[in-house]
Amino acid sequence: MVKVTIDRMTCVSCGSCWEACPDFFEENPDDSFSQITEKFRNNGNIGEGTPSAELEACTRDAAELCPVQIIGISD
């Protein structure tokens, strides 16, 4: 099982992650930083989640595309 984390304090709100994987990442309406969509959050944490098997590839793409490299993926 893959776990994804976002260092939201370092996010620059570029949008690359939610463009690469919109079912998993989204823009927070309050602070404009990236967050994980509610469906995939771990214990309601907006910065931590577990993607479905179908979304693993795009979460990895999003992590690679992030210009500030704040998306962590662990297997």
mmCIF file of the N, C-alpha and C atoms, coordinates in Angstrom:
data_MODEL
# 
_entry.id   MODEL 
# 
loop_
_atom_site.group_PDB 
_atom_site.id 
_atom_site.type_symbol 
_atom_site.label_atom_id 
_atom_site.label_alt_id 
_atom_site.label_comp_id 
_atom_site.label_asym_id 
_atom_site.label_entity_id 
_atom_site.label_seq_id 
_atom_site.pdbx_PDB_ins_code 
_atom_site.Cartn_x 
_atom_site.Cartn_y 
_atom_site.Cartn_z 
_atom_site.occupancy 
_atom_site.B_iso_or_equiv 
_atom_site.pdbx_formal_charge 
_atom_site.auth_seq_id 
_atom_site.auth_comp_id 
_atom_site.auth_asym_id 
_atom_site.auth_atom_id 
_atom_site.pdbx_PDB_model_num 
ATOM 1   N N  . MET A 1 1  ? 0.833   -1.185 0.000   1.00 0.00 ? 1  MET A N  1 
ATOM 2   C CA . MET A 1 1  ? 0.000   0.000  0.000   1.00 0.00 ? 1  MET A CA 1 
ATOM 3   C C  . MET A 1 1  ? 0.879   1.250  0.000   1.00 0.00 ? 1  MET A C  1 
ATOM 4   N N  . VAL A 1 2  ? 0.537   2.184  -0.845  1.00 0.00 ? 2  VAL A N  1 
ATOM 5   C CA . VAL A 1 2  ? 1.297   3.422  -0.999  1.00 0.00 ? 2  VAL A CA 1 
ATOM 6   C C  . VAL A 1 2  ? 0.720   4.496  -0.081  1.00 0.00 ? 2  VAL A C  1 
ATOM 7   N N  . LYS A 1 3  ? 1.618   5.269  0.534   1.00 0.00 ? 3  LYS A N  1 
ATOM 8   C CA . LYS A 1 3  ? 1.190   6.400  1.359   1.00 0.00 ? 3  LYS A CA 1 
ATOM 9   C C  . LYS A 1 3  ? 1.771   7.679  0.754   1.00 0.00 ? 3  LYS A C  1 
ATOM 10  N N  . VAL A 1 4  ? 0.932   8.703  0.641   1.00 0.00 ? 4  VAL A N  1 
ATOM 11  C CA . VAL A 1 4  ? 1.351   9.974  0.064   1.00 0.00 ? 4  VAL A CA 1 
ATOM 12  C C  . VAL A 1 4  ? 1.252   11.059 1.134   1.00 0.00 ? 4  VAL A C  1 
ATOM 13  N N  . THR A 1 5  ? 2.282   11.895 1.222   1.00 0.00 ? 5  THR A N  1 
ATOM 14  C CA . THR A 1 5  ? 2.247   13.024 2.140   1.00 0.00 ? 5  THR A CA 1 
ATOM 15  C C  . THR A 1 5  ? 2.566   14.304 1.370   1.00 0.00 ? 5  THR A C  1 
ATOM 16  N N  . ILE A 1 6  ? 1.985   15.400 1.828   1.00 0.00 ? 6  ILE A N  1 
ATOM 17  C CA . ILE A 1 6  ? 2.244   16.713 1.242   1.00 0.00 ? 6  ILE A CA 1 
ATOM 18  C C  . ILE A 1 6  ? 2.765   17.617 2.351   1.00 0.00 ? 6  ILE A C  1 
ATOM 19  N N  . ASP A 1 7  ? 3.906   18.244 2.111   1.00 0.00 ? 7  ASP A N  1 
ATOM 20  C CA . ASP A 1 7  ? 4.406   19.258 3.044   1.00 0.00 ? 7  ASP A CA 1 
ATOM 21  C C  . ASP A 1 7  ? 3.714   20.566 2.673   1.00 0.00 ? 7  ASP A C  1 
ATOM 22  N N  . ARG A 1 8  ? 2.534   20.757 3.210   1.00 0.00 ? 8  ARG A N  1 
ATOM 23  C CA . ARG A 1 8  ? 1.702   21.897 2.817   1.00 0.00 ? 8  ARG A CA 1 
ATOM 24  C C  . ARG A 1 8  ? 2.339   23.240 3.149   1.00 0.00 ? 8  ARG A C  1 
ATOM 25  N N  . MET A 1 9  ? 3.181   23.312 4.169   1.00 0.00 ? 9  MET A N  1 
ATOM 26  C CA . MET A 1 9  ? 3.820   24.573 4.556   1.00 0.00 ? 9  MET A CA 1 
ATOM 27  C C  . MET A 1 9  ? 4.797   25.065 3.491   1.00 0.00 ? 9  MET A C  1 
ATOM 28  N N  . THR A 1 10 ? 5.279   24.155 2.648   1.00 0.00 ? 10 THR A N  1 
ATOM 29  C CA . THR A 1 10 ? 6.260   24.500 1.620   1.00 0.00 ? 10 THR A CA 1 
ATOM 30  C C  . THR A 1 10 ? 5.624   24.586 0.232   1.00 0.00 ? 10 THR A C  1 
ATOM 31  N N  . CYS A 1 11 ? 4.347   24.259 0.134   1.00 0.00 ? 11 CYS A N  1 
ATOM 32  C CA . CYS A 1 11 ? 3.625   24.280 -1.144  1.00 0.00 ? 11 CYS A CA 1 
ATOM 33  C C  . CYS A 1 11 ? 3.626   25.695 -1.725  1.00 0.00 ? 11 CYS A C  1 
ATOM 34  N N  . VAL A 1 12 ? 3.792   25.775 -3.054  1.00 0.00 ? 12 VAL A N  1 
ATOM 35  C CA . VAL A 1 12 ? 3.789   27.074 -3.739  1.00 0.00 ? 12 VAL A CA 1 
ATOM 36  C C  . VAL A 1 12 ? 2.515   27.269 -4.574  1.00 0.00 ? 12 VAL A C  1 
ATOM 37  N N  . SER A 1 13 ? 1.561   26.386 -4.418  1.00 0.00 ? 13 SER A N  1 
ATOM 38  C CA . SER A 1 13 ? 0.259   26.485 -5.092  1.00 0.00 ? 13 SER A CA 1 
ATOM 39  C C  . SER A 1 13 ? 0.366   26.578 -6.609  1.00 0.00 ? 13 SER A C  1 
ATOM 40  N N  . CYS A 1 14 ? 1.281   25.825 -7.193  1.00 0.00 ? 14 CYS A N  1 
ATOM 41  C CA . CYS A 1 14 ? 1.470   25.895 -8.644  1.00 0.00 ? 14 CYS A CA 1 
ATOM 42  C C  . CYS A 1 14 ? 0.375   25.150 -9.403  1.00 0.00 ? 14 CYS A C  1 
ATOM 43  N N  . GLY A 1 15 ? -0.244  24.163 -8.755  1.00 0.00 ? 15 GLY A N  1 
ATOM 44  C CA . GLY A 1 15 ? -1.317  23.412 -9.395  1.00 0.00 ? 15 GLY A CA 1 
ATOM 45  C C  . GLY A 1 15 ? -0.880  22.183 -10.161 1.00 0.00 ? 15 GLY A C  1 
ATOM 46  N N  . SER A 1 16 ? 0.411   21.914 -10.235 1.00 0.00 ? 16 SER A N  1 
ATOM 47  C CA . SER A 1 16 ? 0.855   20.779 -11.053 1.00 0.00 ? 16 SER A CA 1 
ATOM 48  C C  . SER A 1 16 ? 0.331   19.442 -10.535 1.00 0.00 ? 16 SER A C  1 
ATOM 49  N N  . CYS A 1 17 ? 0.217   19.279 -9.241  1.00 0.00 ? 17 CYS A N  1 
ATOM 50  C CA . CYS A 1 17 ? -0.248  17.983 -8.711  1.00 0.00 ? 17 CYS A CA 1 
ATOM 51  C C  . CYS A 1 17 ? -1.722  17.757 -8.981  1.00 0.00 ? 17 CYS A C  1 
ATOM 52  N N  . TRP A 1 18 ? -2.547  18.788 -8.770  1.00 0.00 ? 18 TRP A N  1 
ATOM 53  C CA . TRP A 1 18 ? -3.974  18.562 -9.020  1.00 0.00 ? 18 TRP A CA 1 
ATOM 54  C C  . TRP A 1 18 ? -4.293  18.547 -10.502 1.00 0.00 ? 18 TRP A C  1 
ATOM 55  N N  . GLU A 1 19 ? -3.408  19.053 -11.352 1.00 0.00 ? 19 GLU A N  1 
ATOM 56  C CA . GLU A 1 19 ? -3.577  18.893 -12.795 1.00 0.00 ? 19 GLU A CA 1 
ATOM 57  C C  . GLU A 1 19 ? -3.167  17.489 -13.236 1.00 0.00 ? 19 GLU A C  1 
ATOM 58  N N  . ALA A 1 20 ? -2.094  16.956 -12.625 1.00 0.00 ? 20 ALA A N  1 
ATOM 59  C CA . ALA A 1 20 ? -1.592  15.622 -12.983 1.00 0.00 ? 20 ALA A CA 1 
ATOM 60  C C  . ALA A 1 20 ? -2.484  14.508 -12.440 1.00 0.00 ? 20 ALA A C  1 
ATOM 61  N N  . CYS A 1 21 ? -3.091  14.743 -11.274 1.00 0.00 ? 21 CYS A N  1 
ATOM 62  C CA . CYS A 1 21 ? -3.880  13.691 -10.624 1.00 0.00 ? 21 CYS A CA 1 
ATOM 63  C C  . CYS A 1 21 ? -5.061  14.313 -9.880  1.00 0.00 ? 21 CYS A C  1 
ATOM 64  N N  . PRO A 1 22 ? -6.029  14.838 -10.627 1.00 0.00 ? 22 PRO A N  1 
ATOM 65  C CA . PRO A 1 22 ? -7.134  15.583 -10.014 1.00 0.00 ? 22 PRO A CA 1 
ATOM 66  C C  . PRO A 1 22 ? -8.080  14.768 -9.136  1.00 0.00 ? 22 PRO A C  1 
ATOM 67  N N  . ASP A 1 23 ? -8.072  13.456 -9.271  1.00 0.00 ? 23 ASP A N  1 
ATOM 68  C CA . ASP A 1 23 ? -8.927  12.645 -8.400  1.00 0.00 ? 23 ASP A CA 1 
ATOM 69  C C  . ASP A 1 23 ? -8.324  12.505 -7.004  1.00 0.00 ? 23 ASP A C  1 
ATOM 70  N N  . PHE A 1 24 ? -7.015  12.762 -6.877  1.00 0.00 ? 24 PHE A N  1 
ATOM 71  C CA . PHE A 1 24 ? -6.334  12.587 -5.590  1.00 0.00 ? 24 PHE A CA 1 
ATOM 72  C C  . PHE A 1 24 ? -5.934  13.910 -4.944  1.00 0.00 ? 24 PHE A C  1 
ATOM 73  N N  . PHE A 1 25 ? -5.462  14.849 -5.747  1.00 0.00 ? 25 PHE A N  1 
ATOM 74  C CA . PHE A 1 25 ? -5.027  16.152 -5.234  1.00 0.00 ? 25 PHE A CA 1 
ATOM 75  C C  . PHE A 1 25 ? -6.029  17.237 -5.621  1.00 0.00 ? 25 PHE A C  1 
ATOM 76  N N  . GLU A 1 26 ? -6.147  18.244 -4.760  1.00 0.00 ? 26 GLU A N  1 
ATOM 77  C CA . GLU A 1 26 ? -7.014  19.378 -5.055  1.00 0.00 ? 26 GLU A CA 1 
ATOM 78  C C  . GLU A 1 26 ? -6.469  20.620 -4.362  1.00 0.00 ? 26 GLU A C  1 
ATOM 79  N N  . GLU A 1 27 ? -6.965  21.765 -4.805  1.00 0.00 ? 27 GLU A N  1 
ATOM 80  C CA . GLU A 1 27 ? -6.574  23.029 -4.189  1.00 0.00 ? 27 GLU A CA 1 
ATOM 81  C C  . GLU A 1 27 ? -7.454  23.283 -2.969  1.00 0.00 ? 27 GLU A C  1 
ATOM 82  N N  . ASN A 1 28 ? -6.827  23.628 -1.851  1.00 0.00 ? 28 ASN A N  1 
ATOM 83  C CA . ASN A 1 28 ? -7.580  23.975 -0.650  1.00 0.00 ? 28 ASN A CA 1 
ATOM 84  C C  . ASN A 1 28 ? -8.243  25.334 -0.877  1.00 0.00 ? 28 ASN A C  1 
ATOM 85  N N  . PRO A 1 29 ? -9.556  25.433 -0.703  1.00 0.00 ? 29 PRO A N  1 
ATOM 86  C CA . PRO A 1 29 ? -10.251 26.690 -0.989  1.00 0.00 ? 29 PRO A CA 1 
ATOM 87  C C  . PRO A 1 29 ? -9.892  27.824 -0.019  1.00 0.00 ? 29 PRO A C  1 
ATOM 88  N N  . ASP A 1 30 ? -9.385  27.490 1.151   1.00 0.00 ? 30 ASP A N  1 
ATOM 89  C CA . ASP A 1 30 ? -9.070  28.510 2.153   1.00 0.00 ? 30 ASP A CA 1 
ATOM 90  C C  . ASP A 1 30 ? -7.673  29.104 2.002   1.00 0.00 ? 30 ASP A C  1 
ATOM 91  N N  . ASP A 1 31 ? -6.670  28.242 1.748   1.00 0.00 ? 31 ASP A N  1 
ATOM 92  C CA . ASP A 1 31 ? -5.293  28.761 1.685   1.00 0.00 ? 31 ASP A CA 1 
ATOM 93  C C  . ASP A 1 31 ? -4.633  28.572 0.322   1.00 0.00 ? 31 ASP A C  1 
ATOM 94  N N  . SER A 1 32 ? -5.314  27.955 -0.614  1.00 0.00 ? 32 SER A N  1 
ATOM 95  C CA . SER A 1 32 ? -4.879  27.698 -1.990  1.00 0.00 ? 32 SER A CA 1 
ATOM 96  C C  . SER A 1 32 ? -3.739  26.687 -2.120  1.00 0.00 ? 32 SER A C  1 
ATOM 97  N N  . PHE A 1 33 ? -3.310  26.074 -1.024  1.00 0.00 ? 33 PHE A N  1 
ATOM 98  C CA . PHE A 1 33 ? -2.274  25.047 -1.093  1.00 0.00 ? 33 PHE A CA 1 
ATOM 99  C C  . PHE A 1 33 ? -2.899  23.702 -1.475  1.00 0.00 ? 33 PHE A C  1 
ATOM 100 N N  . SER A 1 34 ? -2.059  22.801 -1.915  1.00 0.00 ? 34 SER A N  1 
ATOM 101 C CA . SER A 1 34 ? -2.515  21.478 -2.303  1.00 0.00 ? 34 SER A CA 1 
ATOM 102 C C  . SER A 1 34 ? -2.983  20.696 -1.081  1.00 0.00 ? 34 SER A C  1 
ATOM 103 N N  . GLN A 1 35 ? -3.989  19.858 -1.316  1.00 0.00 ? 35 GLN A N  1 
ATOM 104 C CA . GLN A 1 35 ? -4.433  18.923 -0.288  1.00 0.00 ? 35 GLN A CA 1 
ATOM 105 C C  . GLN A 1 35 ? -4.928  17.658 -0.972  1.00 0.00 ? 35 GLN A C  1 
ATOM 106 N N  . ILE A 1 36 ? -5.108  16.621 -0.172  1.00 0.00 ? 36 ILE A N  1 
ATOM 107 C CA . ILE A 1 36 ? -5.600  15.346 -0.694  1.00 0.00 ? 36 ILE A CA 1 
ATOM 108 C C  . ILE A 1 36 ? -7.128  15.368 -0.639  1.00 0.00 ? 36 ILE A C  1 
ATOM 109 N N  . THR A 1 37 ? -7.752  14.861 -1.692  1.00 0.00 ? 37 THR A N  1 
ATOM 110 C CA . THR A 1 37 ? -9.212  14.851 -1.722  1.00 0.00 ? 37 THR A CA 1 
ATOM 111 C C  . THR A 1 37 ? -9.741  14.009 -0.560  1.00 0.00 ? 37 THR A C  1 
ATOM 112 N N  . GLU A 1 38 ? -10.893 14.382 -0.075  1.00 0.00 ? 38 GLU A N  1 
ATOM 113 C CA . GLU A 1 38 ? -11.455 13.783 1.142   1.00 0.00 ? 38 GLU A CA 1 
ATOM 114 C C  . GLU A 1 38 ? -11.539 12.264 1.076   1.00 0.00 ? 38 GLU A C  1 
ATOM 115 N N  . LYS A 1 39 ? -11.883 11.737 -0.065  1.00 0.00 ? 39 LYS A N  1 
ATOM 116 C CA . LYS A 1 39 ? -12.062 10.287 -0.238  1.00 0.00 ? 39 LYS A CA 1 
ATOM 117 C C  . LYS A 1 39 ? -10.801 9.483  0.114   1.00 0.00 ? 39 LYS A C  1 
ATOM 118 N N  . PHE A 1 40 ? -9.612  10.079 -0.102  1.00 0.00 ? 40 PHE A N  1 
ATOM 119 C CA . PHE A 1 40 ? -8.372  9.325  0.060   1.00 0.00 ? 40 PHE A CA 1 
ATOM 120 C C  . PHE A 1 40 ? -7.544  9.736  1.282   1.00 0.00 ? 40 PHE A C  1 
ATOM 121 N N  . ARG A 1 41 ? -8.050  10.635 2.103   1.00 0.00 ? 41 ARG A N  1 
ATOM 122 C CA . ARG A 1 41 ? -7.301  11.096 3.282   1.00 0.00 ? 41 ARG A CA 1 
ATOM 123 C C  . ARG A 1 41 ? -7.167  10.001 4.331   1.00 0.00 ? 41 ARG A C  1 
ATOM 124 N N  . ASN A 1 42 ? -6.043  10.035 5.040   1.00 0.00 ? 42 ASN A N  1 
ATOM 125 C CA . ASN A 1 42 ? -5.831  9.138  6.168   1.00 0.00 ? 42 ASN A CA 1 
ATOM 126 C C  . ASN A 1 42 ? -6.292  9.861  7.430   1.00 0.00 ? 42 ASN A C  1 
ATOM 127 N N  . ASN A 1 43 ? -7.294  9.322  8.084   1.00 0.00 ? 43 ASN A N  1 
ATOM 128 C CA . ASN A 1 43 ? -7.833  9.885  9.327   1.00 0.00 ? 43 ASN A CA 1 
ATOM 129 C C  . ASN A 1 43 ? -8.212  11.355 9.191   1.00 0.00 ? 43 ASN A C  1 
ATOM 130 N N  . GLY A 1 44 ? -8.707  11.743 8.032   1.00 0.00 ? 44 GLY A N  1 
ATOM 131 C CA . GLY A 1 44 ? -9.141  13.120 7.837   1.00 0.00 ? 44 GLY A CA 1 
ATOM 132 C C  . GLY A 1 44 ? -8.025  14.130 7.650   1.00 0.00 ? 44 GLY A C  1 
ATOM 133 N N  . ASN A 1 45 ? -6.777  13.669 7.613   1.00 0.00 ? 45 ASN A N  1 
ATOM 134 C CA . ASN A 1 45 ? -5.614  14.561 7.460   1.00 0.00 ? 45 ASN A CA 1 
ATOM 135 C C  . ASN A 1 45 ? -5.498  15.010 6.007   1.00 0.00 ? 45 ASN A C  1 
ATOM 136 N N  . ILE A 1 46 ? -5.599  16.320 5.761   1.00 0.00 ? 46 ILE A N  1 
ATOM 137 C CA . ILE A 1 46 ? -5.574  16.823 4.380   1.00 0.00 ? 46 ILE A CA 1 
ATOM 138 C C  . ILE A 1 46 ? -4.204  16.702 3.714   1.00 0.00 ? 46 ILE A C  1 
ATOM 139 N N  . GLY A 1 47 ? -3.164  16.443 4.502   1.00 0.00 ? 47 GLY A N  1 
ATOM 140 C CA . GLY A 1 47 ? -1.820  16.318 3.951   1.00 0.00 ? 47 GLY A CA 1 
ATOM 141 C C  . GLY A 1 47 ? -1.301  14.898 3.863   1.00 0.00 ? 47 GLY A C  1 
ATOM 142 N N  . GLU A 1 48 ? -2.163  13.920 4.138   1.00 0.00 ? 48 GLU A N  1 
ATOM 143 C CA . GLU A 1 48 ? -1.739  12.523 4.152   1.00 0.00 ? 48 GLU A CA 1 
ATOM 144 C C  . GLU A 1 48 ? -2.836  11.641 3.578   1.00 0.00 ? 48 GLU A C  1 
ATOM 145 N N  . GLY A 1 49 ? -2.476  10.746 2.668   1.00 0.00 ? 49 GLY A N  1 
ATOM 146 C CA . GLY A 1 49 ? -3.502  9.891  2.090   1.00 0.00 ? 49 GLY A CA 1 
ATOM 147 C C  . GLY A 1 49 ? -2.967  8.624  1.453   1.00 0.00 ? 49 GLY A C  1 
ATOM 148 N N  . THR A 1 50 ? -3.900  7.771  1.085   1.00 0.00 ? 50 THR A N  1 
ATOM 149 C CA . THR A 1 50 ? -3.579  6.501  0.441   1.00 0.00 ? 50 THR A CA 1 
ATOM 150 C C  . THR A 1 50 ? -4.389  6.402  -0.845  1.00 0.00 ? 50 THR A C  1 
ATOM 151 N N  . PRO A 1 51 ? -3.705  6.433  -1.998  1.00 0.00 ? 51 PRO A N  1 
ATOM 152 C CA . PRO A 1 51 ? -4.437  6.359  -3.266  1.00 0.00 ? 51 PRO A CA 1 
ATOM 153 C C  . PRO A 1 51 ? -4.923  4.949  -3.567  1.00 0.00 ? 51 PRO A C  1 
ATOM 154 N N  . SER A 1 52 ? -5.966  4.867  -4.356  1.00 0.00 ? 52 SER A N  1 
ATOM 155 C CA . SER A 1 52 ? -6.399  3.565  -4.864  1.00 0.00 ? 52 SER A CA 1 
ATOM 156 C C  . SER A 1 52 ? -5.331  3.075  -5.837  1.00 0.00 ? 52 SER A C  1 
ATOM 157 N N  . ALA A 1 53 ? -5.361  1.800  -6.144  1.00 0.00 ? 53 ALA A N  1 
ATOM 158 C CA . ALA A 1 53 ? -4.373  1.223  -7.064  1.00 0.00 ? 53 ALA A CA 1 
ATOM 159 C C  . ALA A 1 53 ? -4.390  1.939  -8.416  1.00 0.00 ? 53 ALA A C  1 
ATOM 160 N N  . GLU A 1 54 ? -5.583  2.341  -8.859  1.00 0.00 ? 54 GLU A N  1 
ATOM 161 C CA . GLU A 1 54 ? -5.716  3.024  -10.145 1.00 0.00 ? 54 GLU A CA 1 
ATOM 162 C C  . GLU A 1 54 ? -5.045  4.396  -10.156 1.00 0.00 ? 54 GLU A C  1 
ATOM 163 N N  . LEU A 1 55 ? -4.893  5.010  -8.988  1.00 0.00 ? 55 LEU A N  1 
ATOM 164 C CA . LEU A 1 55 ? -4.326  6.361  -8.920  1.00 0.00 ? 55 LEU A CA 1 
ATOM 165 C C  . LEU A 1 55 ? -2.848  6.403  -8.521  1.00 0.00 ? 55 LEU A C  1 
ATOM 166 N N  . GLU A 1 56 ? -2.265  5.253  -8.212  1.00 0.00 ? 56 GLU A N  1 
ATOM 167 C CA . GLU A 1 56 ? -0.859  5.239  -7.780  1.00 0.00 ? 56 GLU A CA 1 
ATOM 168 C C  . GLU A 1 56 ? 0.061   5.871  -8.819  1.00 0.00 ? 56 GLU A C  1 
ATOM 169 N N  . ALA A 1 57 ? -0.121  5.537  -10.084 1.00 0.00 ? 57 ALA A N  1 
ATOM 170 C CA . ALA A 1 57 ? 0.772   6.059  -11.128 1.00 0.00 ? 57 ALA A CA 1 
ATOM 171 C C  . ALA A 1 57 ? 0.677   7.577  -11.228 1.00 0.00 ? 57 ALA A C  1 
ATOM 172 N N  . CYS A 1 58 ? -0.527  8.124  -11.184 1.00 0.00 ? 58 CYS A N  1 
ATOM 173 C CA . CYS A 1 58 ? -0.631  9.575  -11.323 1.00 0.00 ? 58 CYS A CA 1 
ATOM 174 C C  . CYS A 1 58 ? -0.153  10.300 -10.065 1.00 0.00 ? 58 CYS A C  1 
ATOM 175 N N  . THR A 1 59 ? -0.243  9.668  -8.885  1.00 0.00 ? 59 THR A N  1 
ATOM 176 C CA . THR A 1 59 ? 0.320   10.326 -7.692  1.00 0.00 ? 59 THR A CA 1 
ATOM 177 C C  . THR A 1 59 ? 1.842   10.390 -7.809  1.00 0.00 ? 59 THR A C  1 
ATOM 178 N N  . ARG A 1 60 ? 2.433   9.348  -8.374  1.00 0.00 ? 60 ARG A N  1 
ATOM 179 C CA . ARG A 1 60 ? 3.897   9.368  -8.591  1.00 0.00 ? 60 ARG A CA 1 
ATOM 180 C C  . ARG A 1 60 ? 4.275   10.433 -9.625  1.00 0.00 ? 60 ARG A C  1 
ATOM 181 N N  . ASP A 1 61 ? 3.475   10.550 -10.679 1.00 0.00 ? 61 ASP A N  1 
ATOM 182 C CA . ASP A 1 61 ? 3.713   11.597 -11.681 1.00 0.00 ? 61 ASP A CA 1 
ATOM 183 C C  . ASP A 1 61 ? 3.627   12.977 -11.040 1.00 0.00 ? 61 ASP A C  1 
ATOM 184 N N  . ALA A 1 62 ? 2.625   13.173 -10.206 1.00 0.00 ? 62 ALA A N  1 
ATOM 185 C CA . ALA A 1 62 ? 2.443   14.463 -9.534  1.00 0.00 ? 62 ALA A CA 1 
ATOM 186 C C  . ALA A 1 62 ? 3.646   14.786 -8.647  1.00 0.00 ? 62 ALA A C  1 
ATOM 187 N N  . ALA A 1 63 ? 4.149   13.790 -7.941  1.00 0.00 ? 63 ALA A N  1 
ATOM 188 C CA . ALA A 1 63 ? 5.317   14.001 -7.080  1.00 0.00 ? 63 ALA A CA 1 
ATOM 189 C C  . ALA A 1 63 ? 6.535   14.414 -7.907  1.00 0.00 ? 63 ALA A C  1 
ATOM 190 N N  . GLU A 1 64 ? 6.707   13.768 -9.053  1.00 0.00 ? 64 GLU A N  1 
ATOM 191 C CA . GLU A 1 64 ? 7.840   14.110 -9.925  1.00 0.00 ? 64 GLU A CA 1 
ATOM 192 C C  . GLU A 1 64 ? 7.696   15.496 -10.531 1.00 0.00 ? 64 GLU A C  1 
ATOM 193 N N  . LEU A 1 65 ? 6.468   15.895 -10.847 1.00 0.00 ? 65 LEU A N  1 
ATOM 194 C CA . LEU A 1 65 ? 6.227   17.188 -11.477 1.00 0.00 ? 65 LEU A CA 1 
ATOM 195 C C  . LEU A 1 65 ? 6.296   18.366 -10.509 1.00 0.00 ? 65 LEU A C  1 
ATOM 196 N N  . CYS A 1 66 ? 6.181   18.098 -9.226  1.00 0.00 ? 66 CYS A N  1 
ATOM 197 C CA . CYS A 1 66 ? 6.162   19.170 -8.227  1.00 0.00 ? 66 CYS A CA 1 
ATOM 198 C C  . CYS A 1 66 ? 7.482   19.951 -8.262  1.00 0.00 ? 66 CYS A C  1 
ATOM 199 N N  . PRO A 1 67 ? 7.419   21.260 -8.546  1.00 0.00 ? 67 PRO A N  1 
ATOM 200 C CA . PRO A 1 67 ? 8.656   22.040 -8.681  1.00 0.00 ? 67 PRO A CA 1 
ATOM 201 C C  . PRO A 1 67 ? 9.419   22.227 -7.370  1.00 0.00 ? 67 PRO A C  1 
ATOM 202 N N  . VAL A 1 68 ? 8.734   22.071 -6.242  1.00 0.00 ? 68 VAL A N  1 
ATOM 203 C CA . VAL A 1 68 ? 9.416   22.230 -4.949  1.00 0.00 ? 68 VAL A CA 1 
ATOM 204 C C  . VAL A 1 68 ? 9.562   20.895 -4.216  1.00 0.00 ? 68 VAL A C  1 
ATOM 205 N N  . GLN A 1 69 ? 9.193   19.800 -4.878  1.00 0.00 ? 69 GLN A N  1 
ATOM 206 C CA . GLN A 1 69 ? 9.392   18.437 -4.373  1.00 0.00 ? 69 GLN A CA 1 
ATOM 207 C C  . GLN A 1 69 ? 8.887   18.242 -2.940  1.00 0.00 ? 69 GLN A C  1 
ATOM 208 N N  . ILE A 1 70 ? 7.628   18.602 -2.705  1.00 0.00 ? 70 ILE A N  1 
ATOM 209 C CA . ILE A 1 70 ? 7.049   18.495 -1.367  1.00 0.00 ? 70 ILE A CA 1 
ATOM 210 C C  . ILE A 1 70 ? 6.102   17.310 -1.214  1.00 0.00 ? 70 ILE A C  1 
ATOM 211 N N  . ILE A 1 71 ? 5.952   16.514 -2.269  1.00 0.00 ? 71 ILE A N  1 
ATOM 212 C CA . ILE A 1 71 ? 5.079   15.347 -2.207  1.00 0.00 ? 71 ILE A CA 1 
ATOM 213 C C  . ILE A 1 71 ? 5.945   14.114 -1.972  1.00 0.00 ? 71 ILE A C  1 
ATOM 214 N N  . GLY A 1 72 ? 5.696   13.458 -0.848  1.00 0.00 ? 72 GLY A N  1 
ATOM 215 C CA . GLY A 1 72 ? 6.443   12.254 -0.508  1.00 0.00 ? 72 GLY A CA 1 
ATOM 216 C C  . GLY A 1 72 ? 5.610   11.017 -0.752  1.00 0.00 ? 72 GLY A C  1 
ATOM 217 N N  . ILE A 1 73 ? 6.243   9.980  -1.279  1.00 0.00 ? 73 ILE A N  1 
ATOM 218 C CA . ILE A 1 73 ? 5.549   8.720  -1.531  1.00 0.00 ? 73 ILE A CA 1 
ATOM 219 C C  . ILE A 1 73 ? 6.359   7.596  -0.913  1.00 0.00 ? 73 ILE A C  1 
ATOM 220 N N  . SER A 1 74 ? 5.688   6.791  -0.086  1.00 0.00 ? 74 SER A N  1 
ATOM 221 C CA . SER A 1 74 ? 6.357   5.628  0.516   1.00 0.00 ? 74 SER A CA 1 
ATOM 222 C C  . SER A 1 74 ? 5.522   4.388  0.248   1.00 0.00 ? 74 SER A C  1 
ATOM 223 N N  . ASP A 1 75 ? 6.218   3.291  0.000   1.00 0.00 ? 75 ASP A N  1 
ATOM 224 C CA . ASP A 1 75 ? 5.533   2.023  -0.285  1.00 0.00 ? 75 ASP A CA 1 
ATOM 225 C C  . ASP A 1 75 ? 5.373   1.199  0.983   1.00 0.00 ? 75 ASP A C  1 
# 
